[in-house]
Amino acid sequence: MLDAEREREGRPIAKDRTDRLFEACRRLEEELDVEHASHAAYDAWRARGVAADGSRRMAPGMVKPHEPVLVPSGLINTSDHDSRPMRTHGYKPLQGYNAQLAVNDRQVVIAAELTCDSPDFGHLEPMVRAAQRELRGVDLGDPRVVVADAGYWHQRQIETVVSDGIQVLIAPDSSLRRGARPGWTGGLYDFMRRVLATPDGHDLYRRRQATIEPVFGQLKFNRQIRRFQRRGRAACRSEWRLIAATHNLLKLHRHQIDAIPA
């Protein structure tokens, strides 16, 4: 994918506005090339007349033709090409990044990642893997339980994490909804609801509010860290990880002060 390739490249954002405009044009042309390549591949597949799974031949009229685009259809922020509009329920869209944290039961940050996707959907497994890498790097085992809010619900990723022997607790329904989501019944949905209704499941899930939520509150309100000072995904990721490291240092400092006998 083009986004993954750009993430690997990690190009810095130019300081000069003219250079940023040229880079924005280059990216739009790059995206147009991808659109044209996708269109050509689609037309070739349609001409073959074979179903996607190869099970049967298709009549020419069964699949509609695709009109090629003549100009880039996307939008790019000229101040930070990597950033995207982040949409959060109840708030206006904000240009930036989705900053993710994984913490332990003592509010110590285990992993810090940055994504360009506004919803948390799809980030459960990447954050678990990031936490596993960090824990194994200091000779610690995998987490036994992973707790996340409803936005992280992703059935395939839940099943993948569980297959590693890690218990996952995620509410299928957000706190703003009364009752089950339409269509979100049966199977894993109802199983998770039954687990969260047990005393142990309920107590474990409630601890999420006392672990991750206070960390974001500490960063945003007590330390007044509300925006990144750098541009570009790679630079902002480094800044985010530095912020997480200073949070851990402050936790350690306060712990040592509390441990000093009076």
Rosetta blueprint (number, residue, H / E / L):
1 M L
2 L H
3 D H
4 A H
5 E H
6 R H
7 E H
8 R H
9 E H
10 G L
11 R L
12 P L
13 I L
14 A L
15 K L
16 D L
17 R H
18 T H
19 D H
20 R H
21 L H
22 F H
23 E H
24 A H
25 C H
26 R H
27 R H
28 L H
29 E H
30 E H
31 E H
32 L H
33 D H
34 V H
35 E H
36 H H
37 A H
38 S H
39 H H
40 A H
41 A H
42 Y H
43 D H
44 A H
45 W H
46 R H
47 A H
48 R H
49 G L
50 V E
51 A L
52 A L
53 D L
54 G L
55 S L
56 R L
57 R E
58 M L
59 A L
60 P H
61 G H
62 M H
63 V L
64 K L
65 P L
66 H L
67 E L
68 P L
69 V L
70 L L
71 V L
72 P L
73 S L
74 G L
75 L L
76 I L
77 N L
78 T L
79 S L
80 D L
81 H L
82 D L
83 S L
84 R E
85 P E
86 M E
87 R L
88 T L
89 H L
90 G L
91 Y L
92 K L
93 P L
94 L E
95 Q E
96 G E
97 Y L
98 N E
99 A E
100 Q E
101 L E
102 A E
103 V E
104 N L
105 D L
106 R L
107 Q L
108 V L
109 V E
110 I E
111 A E
112 A E
113 E E
114 L E
115 T E
116 C L
117 D L
118 S L
119 P L
120 D L
121 F L
122 G L
123 H L
124 L H
125 E H
126 P H
127 M H
128 V H
129 R H
130 A H
131 A H
132 Q H
133 R H
134 E H
135 L H
136 R H
137 G H
138 V L
139 D L
140 L L
141 G L
142 D L
143 P L
144 R L
145 V E
146 V E
147 V E
148 A E
149 D L
150 A H
151 G H
152 Y H
153 W L
154 H L
155 Q H
156 R H
157 Q H
158 I H
159 E H
160 T H
161 V H
162 V H
163 S L
164 D L
165 G L
166 I L
167 Q E
168 V E
169 L E
170 I E
171 A L
172 P L
173 D L
174 S L
175 S L
176 L L
177 R L
178 R L
179 G L
180 A L
181 R L
182 P L
183 G L
184 W L
185 T L
186 G L
187 G H
188 L H
189 Y H
190 D H
191 F H
192 M H
193 R H
194 R H
195 V H
196 L H
197 A H
198 T L
199 P H
200 D H
201 G H
202 H H
203 D H
204 L H
205 Y H
206 R H
207 R H
208 R H
209 Q H
210 A H
211 T L
212 I H
213 E H
214 P H
215 V H
216 F H
217 G H
218 Q H
219 L H
220 K H
221 F H
222 N H
223 R L
224 Q L
225 I L
226 R L
227 R L
228 F L
229 Q L
230 R L
231 R L
232 G L
233 R H
234 A H
235 A H
236 C H
237 R H
238 S H
239 E H
240 W H
241 R H
242 L H
243 I H
244 A H
245 A H
246 T H
247 H H
248 N H
249 L H
250 L H
251 K H
252 L H
253 H H
254 R H
255 H H
256 Q H
257 I H
258 D H
259 A H
260 I L
261 P L
262 A L
